[in-house]
Amino acid sequence: MTRKSLIAMFLSSIIGGVVAIILFTTLVPRTNLPAKRDSGNPVTLTNYVFDSANFVVPEGLNFVFAAKSATPSVVHIRTTYTGNGGANNPVNEFFREYFGDEEGRYNDRSRGAGSGVILSADGYIVTNNHVVEDAVEIEVLLNDNRSYKGKIIGTDPTTDLAVIKIKEDNLRAVQIGSSEDIQIGEWVLAIGNPFEFRSTVTAGIVSAKARNINILTRRDRLQIESFIQTDAAVNPGNSGGALVNLKGALVGINTAIASPTGAYAGYSFAIPASLVQKVAADLIEFGTIQRGLLGISIRDVDAEIADELELDIVQGVYVQEVMANQAADEAGMTIGDVVIGIGDKNVSSVAELQEQVALNRPGDRIKVKFIRDGKVAELFATLKNTSGTTNVVEFSNTFRREGATFEEVSGSEMSELRIEGGVQVTKLENGKWKTAGMKKGFIITRVDKTDIRSLEQFINLINDAKGDGLLIEGYYPSGEKAYYGIGW
């Protein structure tokens, strides 16, 4: 019985399978599936990397191409300073007085480092002013480890930019992109030399544009802060390096970080490439910045101003003062106007307005779009320079202030006195300098314990001086050392 049961079960299974196949083919309609064809252009979810590497990159995140394109154009900058590294350290003052040379000059050298970006094949490099400011020696190391001596062409403390030059041709210049077209949320790469780690690449997104972080402060209020904010990791040594888009094109110069510790803590800030191009062009052509000014005092529109003026939105730049005989005054602008556009660009903040105006030179005629009495209007203003004219500002080898005229000290006198820089009083009339007892021919080598290396540096220190006075140190051509206190 057991054997018969097994045979019956086996036959029943076979019959059941055959019946199921017949029912399926009879009752279920057929679907004609197209044959798979080879189109010759297969679609994949990866980005082509332009070489035969056996890796893939998610579409839209090709950091490899951007890094390969831009890294050869980013340089490492090493700087040497005399005295500045510990100027406020009383121990250094002790060594200066007791262990210096026969004149009491102690050579307390310090070093710094940063990054730069090659702008042209013939050796022009842009970096931050704070990377090379006060440096007595500049060394530039290329991505391929070649080393050169760098020379400062010009600096602009108002934007924290500087241009230096090396003697070389056929260099790999960076491709310039559009910082104005870059979008919040767009991927970018920061390339530089943090902590002496050469050619470091980090990635992040654009977090904000036209950001003012109040890091550049000046008495003349000419500073421009319209930073691109990103979350790409940037650390000390990255300053002056490149911020590039995924095409490898420069969109900014990395400059600062927001950090309670001094190291990267989440956000970094870059000067937009549009402003970098303009400032660099000025410094290369003229040796000094060409600032076109409207001649107005401004502030961001807040809720109170918007309510008072019955504005639809809390945006724009409120004009709170118009300087007499300046560009805005001559064009017809008045207190209470709310600027909403410069040229073809809309502006919603002071930072945006300053950036757009700064892209122009004295004598340029720009369109200003504004709201007055609830109506939108336009006017055209011809920008002026800091002296109130439309002339191009020429780089001067002299500086006059408070009855004294200063020039850079000659090489022969530097050699004779064994100093590495300074400015000399070439003319002296009634004023603060003469009142303090200073005489014609005096060579200023230090101001408030900061070594003076150039006339431009001296001018910046004088312009930024506070009201507490200045301590002036230096030498007369005879070698006599002297100190003076100048009330400010």
C-alpha positions in Angstrom: 0.0 0.0 0.0 2.8 2.4 0.8 4.5 1.9 -2.6 1.1 2.4 -4.4 0.5 5.6 -2.5 3.9 7.1 -3.4 3.3 6.3 -7.1 -0.1 7.9 -7.0 1.2 11.0 -5.4 4.0 11.4 -7.9 1.6 11.0 -10.9 -0.8 13.5 -9.3 2.0 16.1 -9.1 2.9 15.7 -12.7 -0.7 15.9 -13.9 -1.2 19.0 -11.7 1.9 20.8 -13.1 0.8 20.1 -16.7 -2.7 21.4 -16.0 -1.3 24.7 -14.5 0.9 25.3 -17.5 -2.0 24.8 -19.9 -4.3 27.2 -17.9 -1.5 29.9 -17.6 -0.8 29.9 -21.4 -4.5 29.9 -22.2 -5.8 32.5 -19.8 -3.0 35.1 -19.4 -2.5 37.4 -22.4 0.9 37.6 -24.0 3.0 40.9 -23.8 5.5 41.6 -26.6 8.7 42.8 -24.9 11.1 44.8 -27.2 14.4 43.2 -27.8 17.4 44.9 -26.0 19.3 47.0 -28.5 22.9 48.3 -28.3 22.6 52.1 -28.9 26.3 52.6 -28.8 25.9 55.2 -26.0 25.1 53.4 -22.8 23.7 55.6 -20.0 25.2 55.2 -16.5 24.9 57.1 -13.3 28.5 58.2 -13.2 30.5 61.2 -14.5 33.3 60.7 -17.0 36.6 61.5 -15.4 38.6 62.1 -18.7 41.1 59.3 -18.1 41.2 55.5 -17.8 41.1 55.4 -14.0 39.1 52.5 -12.6 36.8 54.6 -10.4 33.6 56.5 -10.9 32.2 59.8 -9.5 28.5 60.4 -8.9 27.1 62.7 -11.5 27.4 66.4 -10.6 30.1 65.7 -8.0 33.2 65.6 -10.1 35.8 67.0 -7.6 38.5 65.1 -9.4 38.4 67.2 -12.6 38.2 70.5 -10.7 41.1 69.6 -8.4 43.3 68.4 -11.3 42.6 71.6 -13.3 43.1 74.2 -10.5 45.8 72.7 -8.2 48.8 73.5 -10.5 47.8 77.2 -10.4 47.9 77.4 -6.5 51.2 78.3 -4.9 52.6 78.1 -1.4 53.9 81.4 0.0 56.5 81.6 2.8 57.2 84.9 4.4 60.0 86.2 6.7 59.5 89.1 9.1 61.9 91.1 11.3 60.5 92.0 14.7 56.8 91.7 14.0 56.6 88.1 15.2 57.0 89.2 18.8 57.0 92.9 18.8 54.9 93.1 21.9 56.9 90.6 23.8 58.9 92.3 26.6 61.5 89.6 26.4 62.3 90.6 22.8 62.8 94.2 23.9 65.3 92.9 26.5 67.3 91.1 23.9 67.0 94.1 21.5 68.6 96.4 24.1 71.2 94.1 25.6 72.1 91.5 22.9 71.7 93.4 19.7 74.5 95.0 17.6 76.4 98.1 18.7 73.3 100.2 17.9 71.1 97.9 20.0 69.4 96.4 16.9 68.3 92.8 17.6 67.3 90.7 14.6 64.3 88.8 15.9 63.1 87.1 12.8 59.8 85.2 12.5 58.1 83.3 9.6 54.7 83.0 8.2 53.0 81.0 5.4 50.0 81.2 3.1 48.8 80.5 -0.4 48.4 82.3 -3.7 46.9 81.9 -7.1 48.7 82.3 -10.5 46.9 84.9 -12.5 49.1 85.0 -15.6 51.7 82.9 -17.3 54.4 85.5 -16.8 54.3 85.3 -13.0 51.7 87.6 -11.5 50.2 86.0 -8.4 47.2 87.2 -6.3 47.1 86.5 -2.5 45.8 88.2 0.6 47.4 91.4 1.9 47.7 89.9 5.3 49.8 87.0 3.9 52.6 89.3 2.7 52.1 92.5 4.7 55.3 93.7 6.4 57.3 90.7 5.0 61.0 91.4 4.3 61.3 88.2 2.2 58.8 86.3 0.1 59.4 82.8 -1.2 57.0 81.2 -3.7 56.8 77.5 -4.1 55.0 76.1 -7.1 53.0 72.9 -7.2 55.9 71.1 -8.8 58.3 72.2 -6.0 60.1 74.9 -7.9 61.0 77.9 -5.7 61.2 81.6 -6.5 61.7 84.9 -4.8 58.6 87.0 -4.8 58.3 90.8 -5.2 55.2 92.8 -4.0 53.7 94.7 -6.9 50.9 96.3 -4.9 48.6 95.8 -2.0 45.1 96.9 -1.1 44.2 96.6 2.6 40.6 97.8 1.9 39.9 94.4 0.3 42.8 92.4 1.9 44.3 91.6 -1.5 47.8 91.8 -2.8 49.7 91.0 -6.1 53.2 89.6 -6.1 55.4 88.7 -9.0 58.0 86.0 -9.7 60.5 85.9 -12.6 59.2 82.9 -14.7 57.2 82.3 -17.9 54.9 79.6 -19.2 53.2 79.2 -15.8 49.8 77.5 -15.4 47.4 80.4 -14.9 44.1 79.7 -13.2 40.9 79.9 -15.2 38.7 82.8 -14.0 35.0 81.9 -13.3 32.0 84.1 -12.5 31.5 84.7 -8.8 28.3 86.6 -9.5 26.7 83.6 -11.2 27.6 81.1 -8.5 24.6 79.9 -6.6 23.9 79.2 -2.9 24.1 75.4 -2.5 26.6 75.0 -5.3 29.6 72.8 -4.7 33.0 74.4 -4.5 36.6 73.4 -3.7 39.1 75.2 -1.5 42.7 74.7 -2.6 45.6 75.8 -0.5 48.4 75.0 2.0 46.9 74.7 5.5 49.4 74.0 8.3 52.1 73.7 5.7 50.3 70.7 4.1 51.0 71.4 0.4 48.2 71.4 -2.2 45.4 70.4 0.0 41.9 70.2 -1.5 38.6 70.4 0.5 35.0 70.5 -0.6 31.9 72.3 0.5 28.9 74.2 -0.7 28.3 77.9 -1.0 26.4 78.8 2.2 25.8 82.5 1.5 26.9 85.4 -0.6 27.8 89.1 0.0 28.5 88.3 3.7 30.0 91.1 5.9 31.9 89.7 8.9 33.5 93.0 10.1 37.0 91.7 9.9 38.5 94.6 7.9 38.3 97.8 10.0 39.6 101.2 8.8 39.2 104.7 10.0 38.4 105.9 6.5 35.6 103.3 6.2 36.7 102.3 2.7 36.9 98.6 3.5 34.9 96.2 1.3 33.5 93.0 2.8 31.3 91.0 0.4 32.5 87.5 1.1 31.3 84.2 -0.3 30.6 82.0 2.7 31.2 78.3 2.3 31.5 75.2 4.5 34.7 74.0 2.8 37.4 73.4 5.4 39.9 76.2 5.5 42.6 76.6 8.1 45.7 78.9 8.8 47.8 78.7 5.6 44.8 78.6 3.3 44.7 82.4 3.1 45.2 83.6 -0.4 44.3 80.2 -1.9 41.7 79.4 -4.5 38.0 78.7 -4.2 36.9 77.0 -7.4 33.7 75.7 -8.9 33.4 72.1 -10.3 34.8 73.3 -13.6 38.0 74.2 -11.9 37.4 78.0 -12.4 38.3 80.5 -9.8 35.3 82.0 -8.0 37.1 83.4 -4.9 40.2 83.9 -2.8 40.0 82.2 0.6 40.6 84.8 3.3 39.0 84.1 6.7 37.3 81.6 8.9 34.6 82.0 11.6 36.1 80.2 14.6 36.3 80.5 18.4 39.6 78.6 18.3 41.5 79.9 15.3 41.1 76.6 13.4 38.3 75.6 11.1 34.9 75.4 12.9 32.4 75.2 10.1 32.5 78.3 7.9 35.0 80.0 5.7 34.9 83.2 3.7 36.3 84.1 0.2 36.7 87.3 -1.7 34.6 87.0 -4.9 36.6 86.6 -8.1 34.9 89.6 -9.7 36.5 91.9 -7.1 39.8 90.0 -7.2 40.1 90.6 -11.0 39.4 94.3 -10.7 41.8 94.9 -7.7 44.6 92.8 -9.3 44.2 94.7 -12.6 44.6 98.0 -10.7 47.6 96.9 -8.8 49.4 95.5 -11.9 48.6 98.6 -14.1 48.9 101.4 -11.6 50.6 100.0 -8.5 47.7 101.2 -6.3 44.0 100.7 -6.1 41.6 102.8 -8.2 38.5 103.3 -6.0 35.4 104.8 -7.5 33.2 106.3 -4.8 29.6 107.5 -4.8 30.2 109.7 -1.7 27.3 108.5 0.5 27.0 107.1 4.0 24.7 104.1 4.0 23.1 101.3 6.1 21.0 98.2 5.5 17.3 98.7 5.5 15.8 97.2 8.6 12.2 96.7 9.7 12.0 100.1 11.3 13.2 101.9 8.1 10.9 99.8 5.9 7.9 100.6 8.1 8.7 104.3 8.2 9.2 104.5 4.4 6.3 102.0 3.8 8.4 99.7 1.8 7.0 96.4 0.6 10.0 94.4 1.6 12.8 94.8 4.2 15.6 95.0 1.6 17.8 97.7 0.1 20.4 100.2 1.2 19.3 103.4 3.0 21.1 106.6 2.2 21.7 108.4 5.5 24.2 111.0 4.3 25.2 112.5 1.0 28.6 114.2 0.8 28.7 117.6 -0.8 30.2 117.9 -4.3 30.6 114.1 -4.6 29.2 111.7 -7.2 25.9 111.0 -5.6 25.3 114.7 -4.7 26.0 115.9 -8.3 23.7 113.1 -9.6 20.8 114.3 -7.5 20.7 111.6 -4.8 19.2 112.7 -1.4 19.0 111.5 2.2 16.3 108.9 2.5 16.7 107.3 -0.8 16.8 103.5 -0.8 19.2 102.0 -3.3 18.0 98.7 -4.8 20.3 98.4 -7.9 23.7 99.3 -9.2 24.1 98.9 -13.0 22.2 95.9 -14.1 22.6 94.2 -10.7 20.0 94.3 -7.9 21.5 95.1 -4.4 19.7 94.3 -1.1 22.5 95.1 1.4 25.4 97.4 2.0 27.9 94.6 1.2 26.3 94.0 -2.3 26.3 97.7 -3.0 29.9 98.2 -2.0 31.0 95.2 -4.2 29.2 96.5 -7.3 30.5 100.0 -6.9 34.0 98.8 -6.2 34.1 97.0 -9.6 34.4 100.5 -11.2 37.1 103.1 -11.4 37.0 106.9 -10.9 35.4 108.6 -13.9 33.1 105.6 -14.6 29.4 106.5 -15.0 27.1 104.0 -13.3 23.4 103.6 -13.1 21.8 103.8 -9.6 18.3 102.4 -9.1 16.5 103.6 -6.0 13.2 104.1 -4.2 12.1 107.7 -3.3 8.7 108.5 -1.9 7.5 105.0 -2.7 8.4 105.2 -6.4 11.3 103.5 -8.2 13.6 105.9 -10.1 17.1 105.8 -11.7 20.0 108.2 -12.0 23.5 108.1 -13.4 26.5 109.1 -11.2 30.1 109.6 -12.3 32.3 108.1 -9.6 35.1 110.1 -8.0 38.3 109.0 -6.3 39.3 109.6 -2.6 40.5 113.1 -3.5 37.1 114.1 -5.0 38.2 114.0 -8.7 37.7 111.7 -11.6 41.4 111.3 -12.2 43.3 108.1 -12.1 45.2 107.8 -8.8 48.9 107.6 -9.5 51.2 105.7 -7.2 53.4 108.2 -5.4 56.8 107.8 -3.9 56.1 110.5 -1.3 53.6 111.0 1.4 52.7 114.2 3.2 51.0 114.4 6.6 50.8 117.1 9.3 53.6 119.2 7.9 56.1 116.4 7.1 56.9 114.8 3.8 58.1 111.2 3.8 59.9 109.0 1.2 61.2 105.4 1.3 64.8 105.3 2.6 67.5 104.7 -0.1 69.3 101.4 -0.4 72.7 103.0 0.3 71.5 104.4 3.6 69.9 101.1 4.6 73.2 99.4 3.9 75.1 102.0 5.9 72.8 101.9 8.9 72.3 98.1 8.6 68.5 98.4 8.5 66.1 96.5 6.3 63.6 99.3 5.5 62.1 102.6 6.6 60.8 106.0 5.5 62.8 109.2 5.7 61.6 112.7 6.5 62.6 114.7 3.4 60.8 118.0 4.3 59.6 119.3 7.6 57.3 122.3 8.3 55.2 123.3 11.2 53.1 120.5 12.5 52.9 117.5 14.9 56.2 116.0 13.7 58.2 119.1 14.2 56.5 119.9 17.5 57.6 116.5 18.8 61.3 117.5 18.1 61.9 115.5 15.0 64.3 116.9 12.5 64.7 116.6 8.7 66.5 113.5 7.6 65.2 111.3 10.4 64.6 107.7 9.2 61.5 106.0 10.8 62.1 102.3 11.2 59.3 101.4 13.7 55.9 102.7 14.5 54.2 101.4 17.7 56.7 98.5 17.7 55.9 97.5 14.1 58.9 97.5 11.7 58.5 99.7 8.7 59.5 98.1 5.4 57.8 100.4 2.8 56.1 103.8 2.4 52.8 102.1 1.7 53.0 100.2 4.9 53.8 103.4 6.8 50.9 105.2 5.1 48.5 102.4 6.2 49.7 102.6 9.8 49.3 106.3 9.9 45.8 106.2 8.4 44.7 103.5 10.8 46.2 105.2 13.9 43.9 105.6 16.9 43.7 108.7 19.1 46.2 107.6 21.7 49.3 108.7 19.8 52.2 106.9 18.1 55.6 105.8 19.3 58.1 106.5 16.6 61.6 104.9 16.5 64.4 105.3 14.1 67.8 106.7 13.2 69.4 109.8 11.8 71.9 109.4 9.0 74.7 109.8 11.5 73.6 106.6 13.2 72.0 108.3 16.2 69.0 106.5 17.5 65.9 108.5 18.6 62.4 108.0 19.9 59.5 110.4 19.5 55.9 110.4 20.7 53.4 111.9 18.2 50.0 112.9 19.5 47.2 111.9 17.2 
